[in-house]
């Protein structure tokens, strides 16, 4: 068994997941990168120094892939201390316009993926007295125009975090979440193509800029650290002040 703690990060091929992987690696963790595209994971792994990084490609919505992820982690490093559930997809669409398939995919990956990873990882997290950090969204704290299906999935992540935290606190496993606002990621770029949508999202951010993936990664690392040892059940906005104003733009 490695003396260093081990973290699994899903959705690690880009954006918040990639930044989180690099942060945990700098902090001395054995770092397991998970995502659906091996080439992206290999690119991120090449930016991490040392040999304490492992790639396990797979889809968190598939139970067999998640079981392999946890098994290969234990085989490679002998322990699991932190699970970062970052994998997610976003599809825009108003009621009557969003397809049934796109709606279901968001629930299967954003919510079902967390259920799958936690189910597989929990026995090992109990053993290490480890913790879970989920990536929700300010879209899981309130509504957005044209994003009700995504709101549904991220609202599920936020409440799942709180419910799991209550159930697992007595077993020494902490569960928290971050709730980013608009962040510079490939996924955000993909839903900002509609005319005026980017500007409308930017107007909601009091600090006047999108988040960077590193802004979120640093808070994830804090929640996973001993500094947050008495913190569980928190859905912490990392949003430039969006949630302080209930998402309302400045007047005038």
N, C-alpha and C positions, 0 to 999 in steps of 0.2 A: 504494500500500500504506500502511495506517495504521501510524504509529510505535508505537501502543499495542498490547500483546499482546491476543490474542483467545481467548476461552474459549467452548466449547459446553457447555451443561448440559442433560442430558436429564431428563425428569420435573420440569421447573422450575415447574409450575403451583401447587405447594403444598408445605408441609412442608420437608424438608431441601433439596430442589431450589430452592425459592423463596428460602430463607435464604441458600443458596450463591450464587445469582444476585446478590442484593443485596450480599453481601460482596465478590464479585469486582468488581462495578460500583464500589463504594467504593474498591477498590484500583486503579482506573484502567483496568480491562480493557474492551475491546469485548466485550459480553456477548450471547450468542445463547441465547435461551430456546426449548427444545423440549418438547413434550408433545402429548397427543392432543386436548386441549380448548383451542381458541384463546381462548375467553372467559377462562379462568383465566390464560393467559399474558398476555393484555392487561391483566388486573388487576394482575399482578405488575409488568409493564413500566411501568405508570402510577406505581408507587412508586419508580421509578429515575429519578434526575435526569439530564438531558442527552439527547443524541441518539445515544449509542453503544450502543444496545440494539436487538436485532433479534429478531423472533418468527418461528419456522419450525415450524408445527404438523406433527405426523406421528407415526407409530407405529414405534418402533425395531425391532419384529419384522418389519417390511416393508422389504426391501432398497431398493425404489424410493424410499420415504420417507427413508431414511437417506442415500441418494445425493443427494437433493434438499437435505437438511439441510446436508451438507458443501458442495455446490455453491453454495448461497445464502450460506453463511458466507463463502466465498472471494470471491464476487461483491460482497458488501457491505463486507468489511473487508480482503481481499487476503492474509490470513494466518490460520493456526491454531496456537496455542501450547499450549493445555490442553484436554483432553477430560474432562469429569466425567460418568461413567456412573451416573446416579442413578435412572433409570426402573426401576420394579419394581412387582410386585403380590404380594399375599399371600392365600392361601386355606388355611383350616384344615381339618383332617379326619384322622381316624385311618385306618390301613390297612383297606381294605374299605369305607370311608365316603367318602373323597375321590374325586371323580369323575375319570375319565380325562381329561376335557376341562379341568378345573381344574388337574390335575397338568401337563398339556402346556402350558397357557397360561403357567404360571410358568416353565417351562423356556424357552419361546420368547421371553418378554420379559426375564426376569431374566438368563438366560445368553446366549441367541441374540441378544438386543438388543445386548449388549456386543460379541459377535463381529461383528455388522453394522457398528456404529459404528467400531470399531477398524479393520476392513478398509477402510472408506471414508476414514477420517481419517489413517491411518498415513503415506501419502506426504507429507502436509503437515506432520505432526508430526516426521518425519525431517528435513525441510527446516529447520524452526525449532528443532530439538533440544528439542522440547517434551516434555510428559508427560501421563500418563493417571492419573486417580484414579477408582477404582471404588467404589461403595457396596455393600459386603457386609453382614454382620450378625453379631452373636454367634451367631445361629442358623445361621451358616455355619462356626462353630467347634465346635459341639457340638449335641446334640439337644434338642428341646423336645417336651413332650407335645402330641399332636394337631396337629403342624406338620411331619410328616416330608417332605411334598412341598416345602414352603418351605425346610426344612433342605437338601434335595437341591439346590435351585437356588442357594442362597447358599453352600453348600459348593463348588459349581462355580465361583462367582464368586471365592472365596478362592483356589482352586488355579489358576484361569485367570490371576489376577493374578500369582502367583509364576512360573508358566511363561512368561508374556509378558515379565515383567521379565528373566528369564534370556536369552530370545531377543533382546531389543531393547536390552540394556544396551550392547553393543558398537556400536550405531548411535546412541547418545546420547539415547535415549528412555527416560525413567524410567516405571515402572508401579507404583503403590501402591494400597492400598484402606483404607477405614475400615470398622470393624465396630461399628455402633451397637447398643446394647441398646434396650429399650422407649423410644421417643421420642414426644413429643406431635405426632402427625401424623394426617391424615385416614385413612391406611391403617391405622395402629395402632388408631384408634377402630373401624374396621370389623371387626377380628378380636378385639376385647375384649368383645363382647356376651355371650359365654358366661358363665354364672353362675360367679363366683369366679375367672375367668381373669385379670382385671386384678390382683386382689390377689395371686395366685400369682406373677405377673411382678414386681410391686413388691417382694415378699419376697426376690427374688433380687438386688436392687440394694443393695450395701452403703451407698451414699451416700443411700439412702432416698427417692429421687425419680426420676421419669422424666427422660430427657434432653429438652432443648429443641432445636429445629432449629438454632438458632445455635451450640449446643455442638458440633454435628457440622460445620457449615459452616466454623467457624474452623479446625478441624483439616484439613479438605479444603484450605482456602486455604494452610495451612502446607505440606502435602505437595506442593502445586503450586508453591510459592515457591522462590526461590534458597536460602533457609535450609535446605531439605531436599535440596540439590543432590547429596549423597552417599548419599541414601536411595532404595532401589528394592527391590521385592519384599516390601514390608512390608504386612501386614494389621493395621492399628493399631486395637485396641479403643477405642471411645469410649463407655464402658458403665457408668460409675460404680462400677467394681470388680467387675462380674459375672464376668469371665473370671478374675480373681485367685482366686475361690473355686470355680471350675468350676461356677458357677451355683447353688451350694447356699445356701439361706437360713440366717440366723443360728439358732443353737441357743437354746433357751429362750424 
